[in-house]
Amino acid sequence: MADLITVEDPDDPRLRDYTGLTDVELRRRREPEEGLFIAEGEKVIRRAKDAGFEMRSMLLSAKWVDVMRDVIDELPAPVYAVSPELAERVTGYHVHRGALASMQRKPLPEAAELLAGDGAGQRIAVFEGFVDHANLGAAFRSAAALGISAILLSPDCADPLYRRAIKVSMGSVFSVPYARLDSWPADLEKVREAGYRLLAMTPSPKATPLDQIPPERFERCAIMLGSEGHGLSTHALRAADEWVRIPMAEGIDSLNVAAASAVAFYATRPPA
């Protein structure tokens, strides 16, 4: 059973994991280096726990203690009970969901491990330059909902375990395995060697509309999506086996990348 500890000092060193959560640069440095990430809200905390992440501690406002009682009773990590005002002073923002947990990261798998699956119809996604945490989280949520088996990230992609990405994904970052490619775009050749057809999403008129591609061409494919605004880089486009696009109304050339990912994942799903 966890210890329930009332804390009234925002400078209490036991709350260090939760300080400055709105300082993106600080958290980018601290969290990977210290092997932690922050889960926010009851559902996300439960999903992180159920995914096997070890809990370091919880920070709860009083009304959430009873809601999280089963988790508190099950885990040995300390639980810090604080007022909403103190939580805001520590974290830097109003904690609307009233519940935060500091979780221990797991080692990331190697890309080769995720490419080794040989299931028929298997689809993976490849993200290049996703630096916006909200877009990254939303794309993970779409991937989980629409049967993407794994995600590969270019070296410059944002951290899927950053609080904002986790929150937007509703914890889907815990259910879709992911890895980083070390060399970009050279490592795309490893994806192809593993038997995946590289499909580059681009609004270019040279690309084939998704609804004109036979379903069998989506079997064992890697759906490549680029950053908001810039899209896939020229090097990534050159590395692709085929360019594909979402058909759109005249005068509209693109969607938000998170929305585009959902459309692409739906359009390429195996026949029912």
N, C-alpha and C positions, 0 to 999 in steps of 0.2 A: 504494500500500500504506500502511495506517495505521501510525503509530508505536505500539509497545507500551512503555508507560512504567510502571515499578513505583513506587508511591507508598506511603510509610510514615507520612506526617504527615496526620492527619485535618483539620488546618487549612490544608492546601495549597489555595491559591486556585483551582487548576485544577479542583478538585472542587466548586466553588460550585454548579453546577447541581443537585447531588445532596444538598445540605445541607437538613436539616429536612423530609424528605418526609412525615412524619406530622403536620406543622403545617398543617392544612387552610387556615386563614386566610392564613398566609404564602404558601402555594403558590397560592391563589386570586388573590392580588395579583401575585405575581412572574411566574407562568408566562405569562399573557396579555400582561402589560406587556413582558416580555422576549422574547416570541415563541417560547417553548419549551414542550415537554411531555415527560414521562418515560414511556418504554415499559419494561415489566418482563417478563422471561422470554424465552427463545429464540424461541418461536413468535410472540409479540407483536412483538418487535423485527423479526423477518423480515417480518411482515405490514406493519408501518409502512414499512419500507424498500421493499417491493414496491408499496406504495400511492404511492410517489413522495415520501415525506417525507425531507428532507435530514437526515443525522445530524450532530450537533454533536460528540458523543463517546460512548464506552462506558465503563462501570465494571464490571469483571469480577473475580470471584474466580478463583484460579489454575486450578481444574479446568474452568472454562468457556472458557478460552482456546482449547483445541483444538476444542471443540464449535463455537465461533464463528469458527474460523480462516478459512473461506471469506469471511465478511463482513468480517473484519479485513483480508484481503488485497485485497478489492475496493474498499473505501472509504478515502478519505484522512483521515477524522476520527481524532483521537488516541484511544487505548485505554488506560485506566488499570487496571493489574492491582493488586489489593489483597487483603488477607486478609479472611476473613469478619468478624473482629472489627473491623477498621478500617471496613469497609463499614457495619457496624451503628452505629459511633460517628458516622459522617458522616450517614447517612440517618435515624437514630433508630429503626430496627427491624431485626430479623434478615431479611436478604434471602434468602428461602428458595430462590428460583430462581437466585440467584448471578449474574444478568446484568441490568444496567440500561443504557438508552441515553437520552441527551438528544437530542431531535429538534426540528427547526425547524418551527414551524407554517406552514400555508398560509393565505392570505386566505379567509375564508368566502364562499361564493356568496351572492348575494342570493336572497331567497325567490322573487322573480319568475322567476329562472332555473330553479328546481326545479319551478315550477308550469307551465312552458311545455311540458313533454312532452305528447304527445298519443297515447300508445300505448293501444290498446284494453284495457280491464280494468285500467288502472293504478290502484294504490292508494297513498295516502300516509298517514302518521300525523302527528298533531298532539299534542304533549305540553304540558300546562299544569302549572307548579309542581313539576316533578320535581326536588326538591332533594337527594334521596338518591342518591349516586353509584352504589351497588350496584344499585338499582332501574333507574336510567337505563341502566347498562351491560347489564343483563339484558334490558331492553326493546329495546335496539339489537341484541342478539344474536338475539332472536326475530324482529325485523324483517328482518334479513339472511337468516335461515333460511327465512322464510315469504313472501318476495317483495315486501316493502314497498319501493317505489322511492325514497322520500325521507322525511325527517322534518323537521317544522317545530317549533321550540321557542318557548314563550312567553319573554318577557324575563327572568323570574325562574328559569328552569330552570338546573340545575347545568351545569358545563362537561363535555361528553362526552370531552374530552381530559385530564381529571384522571386521575391514575394509577389510582385505584380503579375508575373507570368503564371505562377501557381494559381493565384486568385482568379484570373480570367479563365484559365483552363478548367476551373472547378476541380482541380486535382488530377486532371487527365495526364499531366506530365509524369505521374506516378505509374500509369498503366500502359503507356506506349514506350517501349525501350528505345533509347537513343544513344548515339555515339558521335564523337567529333572526327572529321577527316583531318589528318595532320597536314597534308599537302594539297593545296587547292589551285587549279582544278585537276592536278595530276592524278589524285586518288580516285577521280571519277572512272579512270580506266579499271581500277580494282572492282568497281561496281559492275562494269560491263563484263569483266572476266568472271564474275560470280554468276553470270547468266541473266543479268537484268538489262532490259532495253531502256535507254535513257530518253525520257520524254521531257522536252523543255517547254514550259508554259511561257508563252510570249504573245503579245497582241499583234505581232507582225502579220501583215496580210499574206506573207509567204507561208505562214503556219497553217496546218490542216485543222479545220474545225473539229472539235471533239466528237460531235454527233455524226461525223462522216467517217469515223475510224471503226473498223470491225472490232467487236468485243475481244476476239482472240488476240489482238495486238496489245491488249492491256494486261495479258497474263505475264506475270513476273516482270513488271515494269517498275522503273524508278521515276517518280513524278518530281521534276525539278521546278522549284519556285524561287524567285529572286526577291530582293528587298522592295519595300514600298517606294514607289516613285521611279527608281532606276531599273527595277526588274533584274533579270539575270544578266551577268556580265557577258561581254563579247566572248571571253575565253570559255565560259560555261556553255554558251550557245553553240560554239564551235565543237565542243566535246559531245554534244547530244547526238543521238541517233535520229531523232525526229523532232521537229517543232510542232507544237499543238497550241490551239487557242480556244477560248470560249466564244461562241458566236454572240454578237451583241447588236443592239439597235444602232441604226445609222447615227453617226455623230458622237457615239460613246466608244472610247477605245480601251477602257480598262476598268477593273474593279479593285477595291481595297484587297490587298494580298491575302488577308484572312478570309474574306468572302470568296476570293478566287480559289483558295485551297479547298474550301467546302464544296464548291461546284466541281472542281477537278476530281476530288476524291469520290464524289457521288457518281459522276459521269463514267468513271473508270471501274466501278465496282463490278464484280462477277455477276453474270445473270442469275436470277433467283432460281 
